[in-house]
Amino acid sequence: MIKAIKTGEEREIKGVSRFTENGNPFVLPPVIYTDYIKKNTEVTKENIEALRDYLKFLKVFEKTQIERPEPAWATKNSIRIDLHTLKLRDFSRGGNGIYTLIIPPYAGHASAIVDFNTKQSLVETLIGNGIKNVCSIDWKSATEEIKYYNINNYLSELDICVDELGGRVNLAGMCQGGWLGAMYAARFPDKVNTLILGGAPIDTDAGDGTIIEYAHRFPMEFFEGLVAIGGGVLKGDFMLDGFKSLHPNEQYIGKYVALYERINNPAYVKRFEIFERWYEYTIDLPGKWYLQVVKELFKENRFFKGEFIGLGKKLSLGDIKCPVYLLGGERDDITPKEQVFNAEKHLGTDKSEIVKDTANGGHIGLFMGLKPLGENWPKIVKWIKAHSTG
């Protein structure tokens, strides 16, 4: 061994040629040096790419989950009137026909969901299928000034909007906006030409939904406590947490994993940003309104039973005489379709003028999903036009 070292004799160790002068780590046979650099360069590139992807992910995360900018309306519009609880947005394209007024959900999220983007917009779908005069309610976040407002205040301001639009409209009530629209039609039947209820909880005892379970499991003291914590309003973030609890794995883990895996897919990232901008941005609800809804509508089901008092009068579905279109979602776990369809049992509308339709989708998909907008709403527009003049 000593002789080999002195003479520089080549030795074979594990199949790799070595010389005594290779005691210097920087003097390696070219093949080993090249292989080393290649492998470590590849590792370095992978690390850099992973870091870049992570930074992209963090940027989107910060924008949608921390900054949470207010959602934008996709379609050009003007503010027709500005009241305490709402703004009335006008998307009309001209004409003298009767207005179709959308009442978006009022459940802690912004009303812009009905005009989500140019390809997923209930507003654009109505206009594109021939409804020239379209308006939408834009619900405001509750403030100290209106924290004691109840359902009567919302019915009153909805009535102001209807009068602004000529005194008779086609009402399209979505989700929580649906029962408000139905109440309005019962209180002012001559002011509603047609009534569309999409995913609206009318019979709140029907079906098998988590919201029903929550409403009956927790005592009023629990809901009153939430309002007290909010200083007299129900914080929108509380509502958001409640919705997220329905699908915790997806909302707290799954959607972020999916985003990271597709962070280099611009189209996917754009869709994620638009939806999360709407989903994570919240508005507060008046505490008195919220507690009235929980107790009288969801716990006691007063409106469906004809026992709810609105603007000084007992309201009954039987007082609604106009044509009614009931739209339920096949996979709606917020408002089971039975809650919508059971309205037929008490409506005063002639049975021949009641349509029941099931959409292929979940809850919010009823008014922003591609399939419902492409398959169900064109039929609804045709139905509206058949019952409207001008």
Summary of the structure (lengths in Angstrom):
residues: 390
radius of gyration: 29.9
end to end distance: 106.6
largest distance: 113.2
contacts: 1252
relative contact order: 0.14
helix: 52%
strand: 17%
